[in-house]
Structures are given as C-alpha cells and as structure tokens.
Amino acid sequence: MAAGKPMPLATGKYVLFVSILVAHSLFGGYWAGTRPNGAGWRFFSWHPLLMMVGMVGLMGTATLTKKRMGYVNTKMHGIIAMTGLMLSMGGFYVIYENKNQMGKDHFTTWHSWAGLAVMIGCTMVGTVGGVFLHPDFGIAKQNGTIRTAHKYFSRFLLLVAWAATLSGLKTLIGDDMMTLVIFAGPLVVAAPFTLM
C-alpha cells in the first residue's frame, strides 16, 4: 500500500469506539436530562437525550463507519448520519417548544447558537453527501474537493456539537468541574479516532 494512503479502521477499534459513543450518548443523555439533581424526567429531558444520541452516538458512529471504507460502509455512514440528524432535530424541537412553554427567549447562549449552527450545518453537509457523494447516484461522487470539504466540515461540526454537550451540561450542573471532566472523558477518548 502506498505511503500516506489511509487504512480502514480495524474491527476491534471500531467496536470499542462505537460502544463508547453509544453508551455515553444513552447514559450521558439520560443523566443530563435528569439534572439538576432531583429534577427527574420531564419534557425537557428529551432534549439532551435526543441530542446526545443523535450527535454523539449516531453521528460519531457514522464517522467511524465511513473510516471502515468501502461501498457498504459508505452507504451505512449516510444512513446512520441522517438518522442521527433526525433524532437531533427532535431534540431541537423539544428545547424550542420547552422555551415557548416557559415564555423564555430563544438563542441567548453560546450553547443555543452552537446547536443551531450544527443543525443547519449538518443539514447542509448531509444534503451535499446525499446529492453529490452518494456511491450509487451522486452527481460528483469522484470529486475530491467536495469529498474533502464534506469530510472536514462534518468533523468540525461534530466537534462543535460535542462541545455544546459540555456547555449544556455546565448550564444544568453549574461549576462542578469534576463532573464535567468525567462527562467529557468518553468524548476525549473517542475524539482522536472519530474526529481526526
């Protein structure tokens, strides 16, 4: 194999990092949805759960799946990513409606603006992927410039989404840095393999 040519992500690493991301999204999303302590499950709780499952669990898995290379993995990448986007849109709806019900203003924090930017950006990147890069009918599937832009813009959006999860949690728990560090741990472990 030529020097510099990427190698497919090994099965063991794939299973390990998908497991980390999916478990973190489910348990972390549920846990964040029940903060602050004693708040319990409520309508708002769907926001962190759906956003975490969509942007951490599924979008992270989609990125790792693409790194497995090949036709089937490329198609699975698109399906998993779009499923993640749909779940995240559900989480976006929940927080928007929750703010409406509480009579609060929208888009007043870095967290909310980051979330909006990620939702718009992922919709754009997903559309480009489906229209231009789909392995069966993409109108520019061999275009290296579009592929590279899709790859790096997607990873940037994922990084912003993951930072937004920490920002949102900080809003719920305050300045408990130890909890934030523990919550960030799975993302930090998976980031080099997912985002690089």
N, C-alpha and C positions, 0 to 999 in steps of 0.2 A: 504494500500500500504506500502511496506517495506521502512524503513528509508534509505535515500540515493538514492532511485530509482528516475530517472528523470521523471518529469511530462511534458506532452505535452504543448507546448506554446499555451496559451489561444488565442481564435479568435480575441478578441479586440486588444491585443498586436500585434498579427501577422499583422492585417490590418494596424495598426498605423505605425509599423516599416517598413513594405513593402512600404507603402505610402511615408514615409520619404525618404527611399533609392531610390525609383524610381523617385520621384520628384527631389531629389538632383542630381541624375545622369543625368536626362534630362536637367533641367535648369542650373545646375552647369557645365555640359559638354558643353552645347551651349555657356554659358557665358565665360568659359575658352577658348573656341575655337575662340572667338572674341577679345581676349586680345592680345597685349596691346591695351589700349583704342584707338578706331579709326581704328583698323586693319580690322574690318569687317570679313565676312565669306570668307574663302578661302580653298584651298585643304587641308592645314594643319589642319584646323578646325575639320575635320573628326576624327583626332587622339584623341583629348581629349573627344569628344562626344562619339565615339565608345568605348574607353577605360573606360570611366565613366559608360556608360550604361552597358557594359559587366561586369566590375569588381565590381562596386558599386551596380548598380540597380539589375542586374540579379544574380550575384554570391551571393550578400547579401540576395536576395530573396530565392535563392536555399538553403542557410544555414538555414534561418528562416523556410522554408518549411519542411526541414528534422526534425527540432525541433518540428513539429506538430505530428511527429511519424506516424507509420502505413505504410502499403503496398503502397497505392496510393501516399501518400506524399513522400515516398522514391523514387518511380519512377519519380514523378514530380521534385523532387530535382535533379536527374540526368539529366533530360531533360532541366530544366532551367539552370543548371550549364554549360552544354555543349553548349547551345545557347549563354550564356554569354562568354564562351571561344571563340566561333566562331566570335562574334562581336569584341572581343578584338583582335583577330588575324587580323581582318580587320583594326583596329586602328593601330596595329603594322606595317602592310603593308604600311599604309598611311605615317607614320613617316619615315619608311625606304626609301620609294620612294621619299618623300619630301627632305630628306637629299641627296639622289642621285641627284635629280634635282638641288639642290643648291650647289653641289660639296663639301659638308661637310662630315667630318669623322663620323663614327658610333660609338656608345658606348664609349662616352667620359665623361659621367657624372654618378653620383650615380643614378639619375632618369632612365637613359637608362639601366644601368646594373640591377637595381631592376626590371624594366619592362621585360627584357629578362629572368631573373631568375623566375619571376612569370609566364611568358608564358610557359617556359619549365616545371616548377613545376606543374602548373595546368594541362598541358597535361599529365604528369605522373600520377597525382592523379586521373584525370578523367579516364584514361585508367585502373588504378587499380580498381576504382569504378565500371566501366562497366564490366570488365572481372571477377573480384573476388567477388564483393559485390552486383551485380545486384540481386534483390529479386526473379527473375524468373529463371535465368540460371547462376548466379555467382558460380564459381567453389569453392569458400571458403566463401560463404555468412554468415556462422555462426562463422567464425574465429574472435575471439575477438581482437587479436593482430593487424590484418590487419585493422579491423574496427576502432580501437583506433588510429592507425597511420594515417589512411585516414582522420579521423576527425580532429586531432590536426595539421597535416601538412597542411591541407586545410585552417584551420583558421589562421595559421601562414602566409601562402601565401596571404590570404585576407588582413591581417594586413599590410604586405609589400606593396601590391597593393594600399591600401588606403593611406599609407604614400607617395607612389610615386605620387599620385594625387596632394598632397600638394606640393611636391618637384617640380613637373612640373609647377604648378601654380606659385610658387615662381620665377621660371625662367622667366615666362611671365610678372609678375607684379612687380618684384623687392622686396624690403624690406617693403612693405605695410603690416605690421603685423596685423592691424585691419581687413583688408580684408581676410587675411589668417585664422585668428581666426573665423571670420564669416563663411567662406567657410568650415572650419573644424567642425563647430558646429553640423550639422546633423550627421556626422560620429561619433563624440564623444557621442552624444545622443544614437545612434543605436548600438555602439560597445559593450556595456555590454550584450546586448540581442542577438547580432549576433555572436560575437567572443568568448564569454565565454561559 
